[in-house]
Amino acid sequence: MNPSFVRPEVERSLALHREVAERLRREPELLEAARERVERWLAEGSVHEKWAESWRSVIDAGLEAVIEVLTDTDPAAHDLRQVSPFAGVLDPRTRWTILRACSPRAHTS
């Protein structure tokens, strides 16, 4: 990905997931909730199997593998983050602060 231009939605997703990665480092037990969500996705068929199985594999590989996907700028990691089992990890205030910081208006002054 060209570092001089990152689409706003990619920047937002990456910023949110970087914060999730920090939370996982402090609270690795959050990984179990993500694992349970992925298993629910598979049981219910609520998320395409490709994405659910990909997340299962990443989670099974351990915390560092998850953090790598959450923070990687690679397009494949970005695609996987679009179906994230970490929804709800960030409280609304933290999420809003990150989204505001990524807003185009935040970069112009």
N, C-alpha and C positions, 0 to 999 in steps of 0.2 A: 504494500500500500504506500502511495506517495506521502511521505511525512509532511510535505508542505501543504497538502490539501486533504482533509478528512471530512467526509460528509457529516453534517450535524447529527444525523441519527446514529451514525457509527460512533462519533465522539461521545454522545450521551450514553449509549449502551456500554461502551468501554469504561467510561467514568463510573457508572453505576456498578458494574461488575468488578471493577478494581476495589471499590468500597466493600462489596460482598466478600472479595478475597481477603481483605483486611479483617473483616468480622470472622471469617472461617479460621484465620490464623489465631485469633483470640478465643474463639469458641468452636473448636473442631467438631463438637457434638452436633452442630448444625448440618453437618454432612449426612447424618443419619436421616434427618427430616427430608433432605433432598432425595436420598435413596428411596425412602418410602413413597415420595411423590412420583418418582419414576416408575416404581413398581405398580402404583395405582394407575398411571397412564397406560401401562402395558395391559393391566387386567381389564380396564374399562375401554381401551381403544380410543381414548380421548385425545391423544397426540399421535401423529404418524409414527409408526413403528421404527422407521429409520432414525428419527430424532431421539425417541425414547431409548432405543438400543444403544445409540451413540453415547448418550448420557450415562447409561448403565455401565458401559465399558470404561468411561472416564472415571466415574465414581469408584468402580471396582479397582482402578489403578492407584487410588489413594489421593490423599489431600493435595500433595504437590502437583499431581496430574490435573486435578480440578482447578487449582490456582493458575496453572499454566493456561488452560482454556479460558478462564475468566479474564486473564490479563493479556493474552496474545493478540497482536494486531493482524494476524493472518486472516484472510477472508473466510477460511473454513471455521476458524474459531468464532468469528463474527456471526456466521450463519448459525452455528450451534447455540450461541448465546440468545438468538431470537426466540428460542424455545427453552427457556431457562427454568430449571426446577428450584431456583432460589427466589422466586417471587415471594414477597412478604418478609424477607430477611431484613431489609432496611425499613426502619420506621419512616412514616410519612415526612417528618421534618427533615431527616437526612436526605431522603430521596428528593424532596423539593429543593433543598440547598444545592445539591449536585445539578439538578436540571436547570436551575437559575444560573449557575456558574457556566453551564454549557450553552446558554442562550446566546444567539447572535448579538443581542443588545449588550450582554455582559462583556463582549469583546470590542465594543465601540464606545469610546468616550473621549 
